[in-house]
């Protein structure tokens, strides 16, 4: 495969090296020995959730609502993950092509908690509509696809943080912010919790059941579970970047230009591609004075490597300045635009995936088969494909008996990962993992030995949508 051109160009000038040698040698310098030490046990719990992103928050809430003692550990100062700190404020489709909401339960409740001025999307009465005027209104705002109005709203990330925190606290979850889970805790040959690190030092948390909702498989990779990462480096779903919010914009004027002045917009696009190396279009936000740039996306980087993460941050910030300058000078409605925020969290789309008990495959997801262990339903990618039955087995590790996995790193093939990594699907798998973890901890059994009908019953009681065979 030819070397990725964006990566090559970035290496030529980003750090002023000029010769492509931007990363110093990091290994081959020998080793040091770390002194063995005893760690204090910080807490004991029924369910330990690693990561407070979309999957982790729904997992923690669903488990706590079943009466489990839950500790949620999050490395940042907020909950929500990429939907908040990553500025992925476009919540991808939660409805099927007939307008039925299929991702429901806690995911639906989260959005219902947002103030009216913190979410922008079509009315529920319009979902599934193929009316031309409705489609033309919502397509530029990414809420109509393939000629159908869908539930894919824009949200205010700050209000989403608050909504998630209020749900967590109301459920009685013990939240640890500013805390990094560094390793699994193994006792008597089994996973028994995790080692955490913070300003308070290095400590242990014991748990009956652990949910890896880290997004990168940080726990299951260290427990020795098999992983895979076979995504083409030229594929959009392997890309990474830091997103940005711009405000001070007349979004209606911009939309009128984009949709109403065909020739002018064509010339604008041509000029942008010529003037800006990484030229992209913004998405209209939840307010009529705000847009989000969810790119430019850069490929050829490994988000598990600190040099690549650093490089991506610098590259993204350089790109957003170039975009801001061009849009202010050339885009109607952007004359007074200013950079409000660059995302605190880098937008990583893929790193590791679990090879679990049930690996979701593209052929299976396109078959329309309702799986016997279905714990959720995902919208399909297009109207000519059936909704997707999500299996419980995709959340289960093969060897770590009391480990569940939720979020973008569940067990899928590369093609299925392209939609199972989205925010609503992470809410869905987190909801199911939390229910299963609570039930397993209560019964004192392994998660893989749970009765699937019992899991489904608990999910339905919490508002989840499930199909019947």
PyMOL commands that set and color helices and strands:
alter all, ss='L'
color gray80, all
select helices_A, chain A and resi 5-13+54-65+81-83+106-112+116-118+124-126+132-139+157-171+218-222+236-238+251-260+262-275+306-330+362-365+392-395+414-420+423-443+447-449+452-461
alter helices_A, ss='H'
color red, helices_A
select strands_A, chain A and resi 40-50+70-73+119-120+144-145+148-149+154-155+174-176+180-187+190-198+201-212+227-228+240-241+244-247+283-284+290-293+338-342+347-348+353-354+374-378+388-391+403-405
alter strands_A, ss='S'
color yellow, strands_A
deselect
rebuild
show_as cartoon
